[in-house]
Amino acid sequence: MGRKSIDNSIERAINRIVEGTSFKGEIDCESNIRIDGNFEGELKTKGRLVVGPSGKVSGSIVCQNCEVEGKMEGTTMVEDLLSLKASASVEGEIHYGQLSIEPGAKMTGNVHMGSKVKDLRNRETAAEEKTA
């Protein structure tokens, strides 16, 4: 199996925390993740995060793209597109590259648009390299 087929399988893979499941801790993944249950902690993905209608996420989030139908609280850093559906409720420190909001969505807190998300991620990577 070549490197290209591994990359394609990672892009298609979806991690899931289903409704009725609660998870506390740290998740660091290469692929997409969907949360329909409850997650509390630190979540980093190089893919897309989807918070389903019954999903609740609280803590620190870093992702490429994010679509929210449920609830999110805490610090959220989305490199590209943050998409809030009508049922979404997002609170906290929110950084994003682009924003899409449907009527009815709620967003409260400190909201920042622009390249700062990439700058913050680059600083985190540099800090990790120094400690390694």
N, C-alpha and C positions, 0 to 999 in steps of 0.2 A: 504494500500500500504506500503510495507516494505522499509527499507532504501536501500536495494540492487536494487530494481526496480527504485527508484529515481536516484541512481547513474548511472544506465544504460541509463535512459532517458536523463540525462545531457550529457553523453558521446556522444550520437547520435544527440543531438540538435545542430543546426547551426544557429547562428545569422548572418544576412546579411545587408550590406549597398550596395544597388544595383546601377548599372550604372545610372548616371543622378542625384544621390543624394549626397549632401555635408553635412558633419557633423563636427561640432567643439565642443570639450569638452573632457569628460573623460568617458571611458568605462572600467568597471571591471566586468568580467564574468567568470563563471566556465566552460563553454562549448566552442566549436569551434566557430570561426567567419570568415566570408568571406567578403572581401571588393572589390567591383567592381566600386564603386564611389570614392569620395574624403573624407578622414578623416584627421583632424588636431587636435592634442591634445595628451592625455595620454591614452594608451590602455594597459590593463593588462588582460591576460587570462591564466587560468590553462590548457587550451586546445591548439588547433592548429589554427594559423592565416594563412589564404590564401589571398594573394593580387592578384586578377585576372588581366588579360591583360590590362583592362581599369582602374584598381585601382591605386590610389595614396594615400600614407600614409605619413604624416609628423608629427614628434613629438617624444614622448618617448614610446617605445614598450617593453613589457615584456611578453614572452609567452613560452610555452613548446616546440612547433615545429612551423616552419614557412616555407611556400612555397611562393615564389615571382615570379610572371610573369610580374607585372607592376612596379611601382616606389615606393621607400621608401627613406625617408630622416630623419635624426635625430639620436637619440640614440636607438639602438636595442639590446636587450638581449634575446637570445634564449637558453634555458636550454639544449635542445637536438640537433635536426637536423635543420639547416638552408639550405634550398634547393632553389637555384637560377636557374630558367629556362632561356632559350636562350634570351627571351625578357626582362629580369629583369634588373633594374637599381637601385642600392642601394648605398647611400652616408651617411657618418657620422661615429659615434662611434659604432662599431659592435662587439658584444661579442656572442660567440656560443660554443656549445659543440662539434658538428660535422658539416662538411660543404660538400655540394654537389653543383657543378657548371657545368651547361651545357655550351658548346662553344657559345660565343656571349653575355653572361651575363656580366654586368659591375658592379664592386664594387670598390668604392673609399672611402678613409678615414682611420681611425685607426681601424685595425682589430685584435681581440684578440680571441684566441682559448683556451679552457680548463675549469677548474673547477671554474674560477673566477665568472662565471655567478651565480652559486649556492651560492658562498660566498656573492656576491652583494645582492641577494634576501634574504639571511639569515640576512644580516645587515639591510635591509629595514624592515623586519618583526620585528627584535629586536627594531628598532627605533620606529615603530608604537606601539609596546607593551609598551614602556616607556612613550609615550604621552597619552596612554589610561588610 
